[in-house]
Amino acid sequence: MNIIVLIKQVVATTNVKINHDTGTLIRDGVESIMNPFDEYAIEEGLRIKEKLGGKVTVITMGPPMSKEIIRKAIGMGADEGYLITDKQIAGSDTWATAYTLAQVLKKIGDYQLIITGKQAVDGDTAQVGPEVAACLDLPIISWVRKIEEISETAIRAERLMEDGYDVVESPLPALISVVKEINEPRLESLKGKMKAKKYEPIVWGVGDMPDFDTAQVGLQGSPTRVVKTFTPAREYNGERIEGNAAQAAAVLSQKIKALNIIK
């Protein structure tokens, strides 16, 4: 089975800085890592490969330094990796990103399953996976916590819900997004690290994909845009109630009644 895992490089800090002119992240001088949820996606792909055979391919879209997360995936056991990098796709929103990844997948062609993490920790939109499926007209199972059964032609999985889980069956090819409950990602092996150190990912730009419409990518081609970002101001309007517990409770009760919350 040929499995493709979509991964992303994200900044390794909670102190994210935004370019207020473009609405995009400032990555210069900031340590970057693989999106943590994508490690679960890679692990699940590797487990399926160990069960059914085949290969695991990772794809990432980003700046040249994104090669490092591809090498980490190779160290974990992935077979090959593609880096999609081009100035024309810089600043793409989720839909433009999904369009680009879909064009890559169309060119690669031979796959039965696409796996993504449930979301990226920098944007937290959880949109790219479903949008890629929409671009390719593929069935999708989101928030997968367990694959009950999988073959070359079909998959049955448990989809995490707020009140439990659903069991969903789908023909293949399909796309699934996974949650962290699905597995425990393996560490890179020594052999894997040695292979990864020498590995050079396949690098494509928009010119390497037939019929690629550059009008649909980048800042200008993105249907959504970050117009403004700001940190909400903290307001402290609390009131200290003096007295013992009984006195404080009586005062608090009167204040709540005055708000008509309770009678």
Backbone as numpy.savetxt, mean C-alpha at the origin, in Angstrom:
# Nx Ny Nz CAx CAy CAz Cx Cy Cz
2.66 -21.01 -10.63 1.82 -19.81 -10.63 2.70 -18.56 -10.63
2.38 -17.64 -11.50 3.10 -16.37 -11.55 2.38 -15.33 -10.70
3.07 -14.85 -9.70 2.49 -13.93 -8.73 3.22 -12.60 -8.82
2.48 -11.51 -8.84 3.07 -10.18 -8.87 2.66 -9.44 -7.60
3.64 -8.87 -6.93 3.39 -8.11 -5.71 3.74 -6.64 -5.97
2.79 -5.77 -5.72 3.02 -4.33 -5.88 3.49 -3.76 -4.56
4.65 -3.10 -4.58 5.24 -2.57 -3.35 5.54 -1.08 -3.52
5.77 -0.42 -2.39 6.00 1.02 -2.42 7.06 1.40 -1.40
7.87 2.39 -1.76 8.82 2.96 -0.83 8.16 4.13 -0.11
8.30 4.16 1.22 7.71 5.24 2.03 8.79 5.82 2.94
8.52 7.00 3.47 9.49 7.62 4.38 9.43 6.94 5.74
10.60 6.77 6.36 10.69 6.06 7.64 10.63 7.03 8.81
9.60 7.86 8.84 9.49 8.84 9.93 8.04 9.30 10.03
7.66 9.72 11.23 6.34 10.31 11.40 6.37 11.80 11.13
7.57 12.35 11.01 7.72 13.79 10.75 7.74 14.02 9.24
6.63 13.78 8.60 6.54 13.90 7.15 6.44 15.38 6.75
7.24 15.76 5.77 7.21 17.14 5.29 6.62 17.19 3.89
5.82 18.22 3.63 5.11 18.35 2.37 5.61 19.56 1.61
5.79 19.41 0.31 6.06 20.55 -0.56 4.73 21.26 -0.79
4.56 22.43 -0.23 3.26 23.11 -0.27 2.92 23.64 -1.66
3.90 23.73 -2.53 3.61 24.17 -3.91 3.01 23.05 -4.75
3.50 21.81 -4.52 3.03 20.68 -5.34 2.11 19.73 -4.57
2.13 19.81 -3.23 1.32 18.90 -2.43 1.91 17.50 -2.34
3.18 17.33 -2.69 3.82 16.03 -2.66 4.81 15.95 -1.50
5.20 14.71 -1.15 6.13 14.50 -0.06 7.53 14.98 -0.42
8.23 15.52 0.57 9.63 15.86 0.41 10.45 14.66 0.88
11.15 14.00 -0.05 11.89 12.78 0.27 13.38 13.01 0.46
13.88 14.16 0.00 15.31 14.43 0.09 15.77 14.47 1.55
16.82 13.72 1.85 17.39 13.73 3.18 16.59 12.95 4.21
15.60 12.18 3.77 14.76 11.41 4.68 14.96 9.93 4.39
15.17 9.13 5.43 15.34 7.69 5.26 14.05 7.08 4.71
14.20 6.15 3.78 13.04 5.50 3.18 13.10 3.99 3.43
11.92 3.38 3.53 11.81 1.94 3.77 10.70 1.38 2.89
10.60 0.06 2.86 9.46 -0.56 2.20 8.21 -0.34 3.04
7.10 -0.03 2.40 5.84 0.09 3.11 5.61 -1.19 3.93
5.45 -1.07 5.26 5.36 -2.28 6.10 4.28 -3.27 5.67
3.13 -2.80 5.21 2.07 -3.72 4.80 2.47 -4.54 3.57
3.40 -4.01 2.77 3.83 -4.73 1.58 4.67 -5.96 1.92
5.29 -5.96 3.09 6.06 -7.13 3.50 5.14 -8.34 3.69
3.93 -8.10 4.18 2.96 -9.20 4.32 2.53 -9.71 2.95
2.41 -8.80 1.99 2.04 -9.19 0.63 3.14 -10.06 0.01
4.40 -9.66 0.18 5.50 -10.47 -0.34 5.53 -11.84 0.31
5.39 -11.87 1.63 5.41 -13.14 2.35 4.32 -14.08 1.85
3.13 -13.54 1.63 2.04 -14.41 1.16 2.33 -14.92 -0.24
2.90 -14.06 -1.09 3.28 -14.51 -2.42 4.30 -15.63 -2.38
5.27 -15.51 -1.48 6.30 -16.54 -1.34 5.70 -17.85 -0.84
4.74 -17.77 0.08 4.11 -18.99 0.59 3.31 -19.70 -0.50
2.64 -18.92 -1.33 1.89 -19.53 -2.44 2.85 -20.18 -3.43
3.95 -19.50 -3.71 4.97 -20.06 -4.61 5.52 -21.37 -4.06
5.77 -21.42 -2.76 6.29 -22.64 -2.15 5.29 -23.79 -2.24
4.02 -23.45 -2.28 2.97 -24.47 -2.36 2.70 -24.92 -3.79
2.65 -23.97 -4.73 2.22 -24.27 -6.09 3.33 -24.18 -7.12
4.49 -23.65 -6.72 5.55 -23.42 -7.69 5.33 -22.10 -8.41
6.20 -21.80 -9.37 6.08 -20.56 -10.13 7.12 -19.54 -9.70
6.76 -18.26 -9.77 7.71 -17.22 -9.39 6.97 -16.02 -8.81
7.72 -15.22 -8.06 7.19 -13.99 -7.46 7.96 -12.81 -8.04
7.21 -11.89 -8.62 7.79 -10.67 -9.20 7.27 -9.47 -8.42
8.16 -8.55 -8.07 7.72 -7.33 -7.39 7.84 -6.16 -8.35
6.92 -5.21 -8.20 6.92 -3.99 -9.02 6.77 -2.80 -8.09
7.59 -1.79 -8.29 7.42 -0.54 -7.56 7.54 0.63 -8.52
6.86 1.69 -8.18 6.89 2.92 -8.97 7.43 4.03 -8.07
8.49 4.69 -8.51 9.07 5.73 -7.67 10.40 6.21 -8.20
11.14 6.95 -7.37 12.45 7.47 -7.79 13.47 6.34 -7.86
14.65 6.60 -8.46 15.67 5.56 -8.60 16.05 4.88 -7.30
16.01 5.60 -6.17 16.41 4.99 -4.90 15.45 3.89 -4.45
14.31 3.75 -5.14 13.37 2.69 -4.80 13.93 1.30 -5.12
15.07 1.26 -5.80 15.72 -0.03 -6.06 15.99 -0.78 -4.76
16.19 -0.04 -3.67 16.56 -0.69 -2.42 15.45 -1.58 -1.88
14.19 -1.17 -2.05 13.13 -2.03 -1.54 12.94 -3.25 -2.44
13.28 -3.12 -3.71 13.26 -4.29 -4.59 14.32 -5.28 -4.14
15.49 -4.78 -3.78 16.56 -5.66 -3.32 16.16 -6.35 -2.01
15.42 -5.64 -1.15 14.95 -6.28 0.08 14.00 -7.42 -0.26
13.12 -7.21 -1.23 12.19 -8.26 -1.65 12.95 -9.46 -2.22
14.01 -9.18 -2.99 14.84 -10.26 -3.51 15.49 -11.02 -2.36
15.94 -10.30 -1.35 16.54 -10.93 -0.19 15.57 -11.83 0.55
14.28 -11.46 0.53 13.26 -12.29 1.17 12.95 -13.53 0.37
13.21 -13.49 -0.97 12.95 -14.67 -1.78 12.26 -14.40 -3.10
11.94 -13.14 -3.40 11.31 -12.83 -4.70 12.30 -13.13 -5.82
11.77 -13.41 -7.00 12.60 -13.84 -8.13 13.10 -12.69 -8.98
12.26 -11.67 -9.18 12.69 -10.54 -9.99 11.91 -9.30 -9.59
12.42 -8.14 -10.02 11.76 -6.90 -9.66 11.84 -5.86 -10.76
10.78 -5.05 -10.86 10.70 -3.98 -11.84 10.59 -2.64 -11.11
11.39 -1.68 -11.54 11.28 -0.31 -11.06 10.74 0.56 -12.18
9.63 1.22 -11.93 9.04 2.13 -12.90 9.37 3.54 -12.45
10.23 4.21 -13.19 10.68 5.53 -12.79 10.78 6.42 -14.02
10.22 7.62 -13.91 10.20 8.54 -15.05 9.74 9.90 -14.52
10.37 10.96 -14.95 9.98 12.29 -14.50 8.53 12.61 -14.86
8.03 12.00 -15.93 6.66 12.30 -16.35 5.60 11.74 -15.41
5.96 10.76 -14.57 4.98 10.21 -13.64 5.14 10.78 -12.23
6.11 11.66 -12.03 6.31 12.27 -10.71 5.08 13.06 -10.29
4.67 12.92 -9.03 3.51 13.65 -8.53 2.17 13.01 -8.83
2.17 11.79 -9.38 0.91 11.12 -9.71 0.09 10.83 -8.46
-1.22 11.03 -8.55 -2.10 10.66 -7.45 -2.39 9.17 -7.52
-3.32 8.67 -6.72 -3.57 7.23 -6.68 -4.08 6.71 -8.02
-4.96 7.45 -8.68 -5.50 6.97 -9.95 -4.42 6.95 -11.03
-3.61 7.99 -11.11 -2.53 8.03 -12.09 -1.50 6.95 -11.81
-1.26 6.68 -10.53 -0.36 5.59 -10.15 -0.92 4.25 -10.58
-2.22 4.04 -10.33 -2.86 2.79 -10.72 -2.84 2.61 -12.23
-3.06 3.70 -12.97 -3.01 3.62 -14.43 -1.63 3.17 -14.89
-0.58 3.75 -14.30 0.79 3.40 -14.67 1.08 1.94 -14.37
0.73 1.49 -13.17 0.97 0.11 -12.79 0.19 -0.85 -13.68
-1.02 -0.47 -14.05 -1.82 -1.32 -14.93 -1.16 -1.48 -16.30
-0.56 -0.40 -16.81 0.13 -0.50 -18.10 1.34 -1.44 -18.00
2.03 -1.39 -16.86 3.15 -2.31 -16.64 2.66 -3.75 -16.63
1.58 -3.99 -15.91 1.03 -5.34 -15.80 0.54 -5.86 -17.15
-0.01 -4.97 -17.95 -0.44 -5.38 -19.29 0.75 -5.82 -20.13
1.86 -5.12 -20.00 3.04 -5.49 -20.77 3.64 -6.80 -20.27
3.71 -6.98 -18.95 4.24 -8.24 -18.41 3.32 -9.39 -18.78
2.05 -9.20 -18.57 1.04 -10.10 -19.10 0.81 -11.41 -18.38
1.80 -12.23 -18.22 1.61 -13.60 -17.75 1.59 -13.65 -16.22
0.41 -13.52 -15.62 0.27 -13.61 -14.16 -1.09 -14.18 -13.83
-1.16 -14.82 -12.67 -2.44 -15.35 -12.18 -2.95 -14.58 -10.96
-2.03 -13.99 -10.19 -2.44 -13.31 -8.96 -1.59 -12.07 -8.73
-2.27 -10.98 -8.38 -1.60 -9.73 -7.98 -1.90 -9.51 -6.50
-0.86 -9.22 -5.72 -1.04 -9.01 -4.28 -0.52 -7.62 -3.91
-1.27 -6.93 -3.07 -0.81 -5.65 -2.51 -1.02 -5.67 -1.01
-0.30 -4.79 -0.30 -0.64 -4.54 1.09 -1.96 -3.78 1.15
-2.60 -3.75 2.30 -3.93 -3.13 2.37 -3.88 -1.64 2.07
-2.74 -0.98 2.39 -2.61 0.45 2.15 -1.16 0.85 2.38
-0.80 2.05 1.97 0.53 2.59 2.24 0.44 3.49 3.47
1.47 3.46 4.30 1.41 4.20 5.55 1.61 5.70 5.37
2.03 6.13 4.17 2.19 7.58 3.98 0.89 8.24 3.55
0.15 7.63 2.64 -1.10 8.22 2.18 -2.32 7.67 2.88
-2.27 6.38 3.29 -3.38 5.72 4.00 -4.69 5.74 3.22
-4.63 5.77 1.89 -5.88 5.83 1.12 -6.46 4.45 0.84
-5.62 3.42 0.72 -6.05 2.07 0.36 -6.76 2.06 -1.00
-6.37 2.95 -1.89 -7.06 3.09 -3.18 -6.33 2.42 -4.35
-5.00 2.37 -4.31 -4.25 1.95 -5.50 -4.59 0.52 -5.90
-4.64 -0.40 -4.94 -4.96 -1.79 -5.28 -6.29 -1.93 -6.01
-7.39 -1.46 -5.41 -8.68 -1.53 -6.11 -8.68 -0.81 -7.45
-7.96 0.31 -7.55 -7.93 1.05 -8.82 -7.17 0.29 -9.90
-6.10 -0.40 -9.52 -5.39 -1.24 -10.48 -6.31 -2.34 -11.00
-7.06 -2.96 -10.08 -8.01 -4.00 -10.48 -9.05 -3.43 -11.45
-9.51 -2.21 -11.18 -10.50 -1.58 -12.05 -9.91 -1.31 -13.44
-8.66 -0.84 -13.47 -8.01 -0.56 -14.76 -7.85 -1.82 -15.59
-7.63 -2.96 -14.92 -7.40 -4.22 -15.62 -8.67 -5.05 -15.74
-9.78 -4.54 -15.19 -11.06 -5.27 -15.19 -10.90 -6.64 -14.53
-10.26 -6.65 -13.37 -10.04 -7.89 -12.63 -10.91 -7.94 -11.39
-11.31 -9.13 -10.95 -11.97 -9.24 -9.64 -10.98 -8.93 -8.53
-11.49 -8.43 -7.41 -10.62 -8.07 -6.29 -11.22 -8.55 -4.99
-10.36 -9.03 -4.11 -10.74 -9.34 -2.72 -9.86 -8.47 -1.83
-10.46 -7.53 -1.15 -9.70 -6.61 -0.30 -9.61 -7.13 1.14
-8.60 -6.66 1.85 -8.44 -6.91 3.29 -8.45 -8.41 3.61
-7.68 -9.18 2.85 -7.63 -10.63 3.04 -6.81 -10.97 4.28
-7.39 -11.74 5.18 -6.68 -12.15 6.39 -6.22 -13.59 6.33
-6.77 -14.36 5.37 -6.38 -15.76 5.24 -6.79 -16.27 3.86
-5.89 -16.98 3.21 -6.25 -17.68 1.97 -6.59 -19.11 2.35
-7.85 -19.47 2.21 -8.28 -20.81 2.59 -7.85 -21.85 1.56
-7.96 -21.47 0.28 -7.62 -22.41 -0.78 -7.26 -21.63 -2.04
-6.26 -22.12 -2.75 -5.87 -21.47 -3.99 -5.33 -22.51 -4.96
-5.69 -22.35 -6.23 -5.20 -23.22 -7.30 -4.77 -22.33 -8.45
-4.45 -22.91 -9.57 -4.05 -22.14 -10.74 -5.20 -21.33 -11.33
-6.43 -21.69 -10.96 -7.58 -21.06 -11.60 -8.54 -20.36 -10.64
-8.40 -20.56 -9.33 -9.38 -19.97 -8.40 -8.76 -19.75 -7.03
-9.41 -18.87 -6.25 -8.97 -18.58 -4.89 -10.19 -18.44 -3.99
-10.06 -18.93 -2.75 -11.07 -18.70 -1.72 -10.36 -18.10 -0.52
-10.85 -16.94 -0.06 -10.14 -16.22 0.99 -11.11 -15.64 2.00
-10.59 -15.38 3.20 -11.35 -14.70 4.25 -11.05 -13.21 4.18
-12.09 -12.43 4.03 -11.97 -10.97 3.96 -12.36 -10.36 5.30
-11.44 -9.62 5.90 -11.68 -9.04 7.21 -12.75 -7.96 7.14
-13.71 -8.03 8.06 -14.78 -7.05 8.17 -14.81 -6.51 9.59
-15.56 -5.43 9.82 -15.61 -4.83 11.14 -16.23 -5.78 12.16
-17.18 -6.60 11.72 -17.89 -7.48 12.65 -17.54 -8.95 12.45
-16.40 -9.23 11.83 -16.01 -10.62 11.61 -15.27 -10.75 10.29
-15.68 -11.74 9.49 -15.05 -11.90 8.18 -16.03 -12.56 7.21
-15.80 -12.29 5.93 -16.54 -12.94 4.85 -15.63 -13.96 4.18
-16.21 -15.02 3.65 -15.47 -15.97 2.81 -15.86 -15.68 1.37
-14.85 -15.34 0.56 -15.10 -14.92 -0.82 -14.33 -15.82 -1.78
-15.00 -16.26 -2.84 -14.35 -17.05 -3.88 -14.25 -16.21 -5.14
-13.17 -16.43 -5.89 -12.97 -15.66 -7.12 -12.17 -16.51 -8.11
-12.48 -16.37 -9.39 -11.61 -16.98 -10.40 -10.31 -16.20 -10.50
-9.31 -16.81 -11.07 -8.04 -16.13 -11.34 -7.89 -15.92 -12.83
-7.21 -14.85 -13.25 -6.44 -13.90 -12.46 -7.32 -12.96 -11.65
-6.76 -12.50 -10.53 -7.46 -11.58 -9.63 -6.42 -10.79 -8.86
-6.89 -9.79 -8.12 -6.04 -8.99 -7.24 -6.56 -9.10 -5.83
-5.65 -9.27 -4.88 -6.04 -9.27 -3.47 -5.16 -8.27 -2.72
-5.74 -7.61 -1.71 -4.95 -6.81 -0.78 -5.00 -7.51 0.57
-3.88 -7.53 1.28 -3.79 -8.32 2.50 -3.56 -7.44 3.72
-4.03 -7.92 4.87 -3.82 -7.25 6.14 -2.73 -7.98 6.92
-2.25 -7.37 7.98 -1.11 -7.94 8.70 -1.46 -9.22 9.44
-2.74 -9.49 9.65 -3.14 -10.72 10.33 -2.88 -11.97 9.48
-2.55 -11.80 8.22 -2.45 -12.94 7.32 -1.21 -13.79 7.56
-0.10 -13.20 8.05 1.12 -13.98 8.23 2.14 -13.20 9.04
3.32 -13.76 9.17 4.46 -13.09 9.80 5.58 -13.05 8.76
5.91 -11.87 8.23 6.93 -11.80 7.17 8.27 -12.36 7.62
8.91 -13.10 6.72 10.22 -13.66 7.01 11.30 -12.59 6.90
12.43 -12.85 7.53 13.59 -11.99 7.39 14.36 -12.38 6.13
15.19 -11.48 5.67 16.04 -11.81 4.54 17.06 -12.86 4.97
17.24 -13.89 4.15 18.24 -14.91 4.46 19.62 -14.41 4.05
20.66 -15.05 4.55 22.02 -14.68 4.18 22.23 -14.87 2.68
21.74 -16.00 2.16 21.84 -16.26 0.73 21.07 -15.21 -0.06
19.89 -14.86 0.47 19.07 -13.85 -0.20 19.74 -12.49 -0.21
20.37 -12.12 0.91 21.07 -10.83 0.97 22.23 -10.77 -0.01
22.92 -11.88 -0.16 24.03 -11.91 -1.10 23.54 -11.75 -2.53
22.41 -12.40 -2.85 21.81 -12.28 -4.17 21.31 -10.85 -4.40
20.67 -10.29 -3.37 20.08 -8.96 -3.48 21.15 -7.89 -3.69
22.31 -8.09 -3.05 23.39 -7.09 -3.15 23.84 -6.90 -4.58
23.81 -7.97 -5.37 24.26 -7.92 -6.75 23.12 -7.70 -7.74
21.88 -7.76 -7.23 20.74 -7.74 -8.15 20.47 -6.33 -8.70
20.24 -6.27 -10.00 19.87 -5.02 -10.65 18.44 -5.15 -11.18
17.50 -4.38 -10.64 16.11 -4.47 -11.09 15.97 -4.07 -12.56
14.91 -4.54 -13.17 14.55 -4.10 -14.52 13.93 -2.72 -14.40
14.46 -1.75 -15.12 14.00 -0.37 -15.00 13.27 0.03 -16.28
12.04 0.49 -16.10 11.23 0.96 -17.22 10.79 2.40 -17.01
10.67 3.12 -18.11 10.05 4.44 -18.12 8.77 4.35 -18.94
8.09 5.48 -19.10 6.82 5.45 -19.82 7.02 5.05 -21.29
8.20 5.31 -21.84 8.47 4.95 -23.22 8.62 3.46 -23.46
8.74 2.69 -22.37 8.88 1.24 -22.51 7.54 0.52 -22.56
6.45 1.27 -22.41 5.13 0.64 -22.42 4.31 1.14 -23.61
3.82 0.22 -24.44 3.07 0.63 -25.62 1.75 1.30 -25.25
1.37 2.28 -26.03 0.08 2.96 -25.86 -0.05 3.68 -24.52
1.08 4.06 -23.91 1.03 4.77 -22.64 0.62 6.21 -22.88
-0.42 6.65 -22.18 -0.94 8.00 -22.34 -0.37 8.90 -21.24
0.62 9.70 -21.56 1.26 10.54 -20.55 0.34 11.63 -20.03
-0.76 11.90 -20.73 -1.71 12.91 -20.27 -2.45 12.44 -19.01
-2.36 11.14 -18.70 -3.10 10.60 -17.55 -2.23 10.45 -16.29
-0.98 10.93 -16.35 -0.10 10.75 -15.20 0.56 12.07 -14.81
1.31 12.02 -13.70 1.95 13.23 -13.21 0.96 14.17 -12.54
1.45 15.30 -12.11 0.58 16.28 -11.45 -0.54 16.75 -12.36
-0.20 17.02 -13.63 -1.21 17.55 -14.55 -2.26 16.51 -14.92
-1.88 15.23 -14.91 -2.82 14.19 -15.31 -3.60 13.58 -14.16
-3.32 14.03 -12.94 -4.00 13.46 -11.77 -5.34 14.14 -11.53
-6.42 13.36 -11.41 -7.74 13.96 -11.18 -7.91 14.53 -9.78
-7.04 14.14 -8.84 -7.11 14.71 -7.49 -5.77 15.36 -7.16
-5.79 16.31 -6.26 -4.57 17.03 -5.91 -4.67 17.54 -4.48
-3.54 17.53 -3.78 -3.50 18.10 -2.43 -3.42 19.61 -2.58
-4.47 20.30 -2.17 -4.53 21.75 -2.31 -3.90 22.43 -1.11
-4.10 21.86 0.08 -3.60 22.51 1.28 -3.35 21.46 2.35
-2.27 21.60 3.08 -2.00 20.75 4.24 -1.70 21.64 5.44
-2.12 21.21 6.62 -1.85 21.99 7.82 -2.00 21.10 9.05
-1.37 21.50 10.11 -1.49 20.81 11.39 -2.58 21.50 12.20
-3.64 20.78 12.58 -4.73 21.41 13.33 -4.22 22.04 14.63
-4.71 23.21 14.92 -4.31 23.90 16.15 -4.94 23.22 17.36
-4.18 23.09 18.42 -4.71 22.51 19.65 -5.40 23.58 20.48
-6.58 23.27 20.93 -7.33 24.21 21.77 -7.58 23.57 23.13
-7.26 24.29 24.16 -7.45 23.81 25.52 -8.52 24.67 26.20
-9.73 24.15 26.28 -10.83 24.90 26.89 -11.35 24.18 28.14
-10.50 23.42 28.76 -10.94 22.67 29.94 -11.15 23.55 31.16
-11.88 23.03 32.09 -12.13 23.75 33.35 -11.85 22.80 34.51
-11.10 23.25 35.46 -10.76 22.43 36.62 -11.86 22.58 37.67
-12.39 21.47 38.14 -13.44 21.47 39.16 -12.81 21.11 40.50
-12.91 22.02 41.46 -12.30 21.81 42.77 -13.28 21.08 43.69
-12.74 20.52 44.77 -13.58 19.86 45.77 -13.33 18.37 45.81
-14.00 17.70 46.77 -13.85 16.25 46.85 -14.66 15.59 45.75
-14.65 14.25 45.69 -15.29 13.52 44.60 -16.79 13.81 44.52
-17.46 13.85 45.66 -18.91 14.09 45.67 -19.23 15.50 45.19
-18.47 16.47 45.65 -18.70 17.85 45.25 -18.42 18.04 43.76
-17.32 17.46 43.28 -16.98 17.57 41.86 -18.03 16.91 40.98
-18.54 15.74 41.44 -19.57 15.03 40.68 -20.84 15.86 40.59
-21.20 16.54 41.67 -22.42 17.35 41.68 -22.28 18.53 40.73
-21.12 19.19 40.74 -20.89 20.32 39.83 -20.90 19.86 38.38
-20.23 18.73 38.13 -20.16 18.20 36.77 -21.54 17.81 36.26
-22.35 17.23 37.15 -23.71 16.84 36.77 -24.53 18.06 36.35
-24.41 19.14 37.08 -25.15 20.36 36.76 -24.69 20.94 35.42
-23.41 20.89 35.17 -22.89 21.43 33.91 -23.38 20.60 32.71
-23.43 19.28 32.90 -23.91 18.42 31.81 -25.40 18.67 31.56
-26.19 18.81 32.63 -27.62 19.08 32.49 -27.83 20.41 31.77
-26.96 21.37 32.03 -27.09 22.68 31.39 -26.88 22.60 29.89
-26.18 21.57 29.44 -25.94 21.37 28.00 -27.07 20.60 27.34
-28.10 20.20 28.14 -29.23 19.44 27.64 -28.83 18.08 27.05
-27.68 17.55 27.56 -27.26 16.21 27.12 -28.10 15.16 27.83
-28.33 15.36 29.13 -29.20 14.49 29.90 -30.17 15.35 30.68
-31.24 14.75 31.10 -32.26 15.47 31.89 -32.20 15.09 33.36
